[in-house]
Amino acid sequence: MRYSALWIANYFLDKAFREGVEMTPMKLVKMVYLAHGWNMAITNNPLINEQVHAWRYGPVIRSVYDTYKVYGSNQIRQIFGNPSPDLDPDTRKVLDKVWEVYKKYDGLQLSTLTHETGSPWEKSYNGERDTPIPDNVIQEFYQNL
């Protein structure tokens, strides 16, 4: 099942607020992207119902970026929009694992991580802001990890 990218973002924000983990817009966008990639690698299904784009600083999910960009490089202080619906148990397991592994990194570190040689971003980015990153390219990369 595909979910709204904002629902996934808000799931991570809820966890960040509960655990006292700083979450900037850049970090949030990268967390949703990583969850999408790992979900496809593990379940063979896309997580979000939105196209991922290659921007200068890495993969971007437009709805998450547009919603939380008001915070700039500062910590997000509130959740906008609806909270996440009940997620199926397999999705929740993937999201919780992604959270545990990546919550310790800041946005710049996650941006660097998503710029690795051979990454979906590197294969897709051509200097244009809204270059799509195909799901099959993301899935193949995370399956190979």
Secondary structure, DSSP 4 states (H G I P E B T S, - for coil): --B-HHHHHHHHHHHHHHHT----HHHHHHHHHHHHHHHHHHHSS-SBSS-EEEETTEEEEHHHHHHHGGGTTSPP-S--SPPP-PPPHHHHHHHHHHHHHHTTS-HHHHHHHTT-TT-HHHHH--S-TTEEE-HHHHHHHHHH-
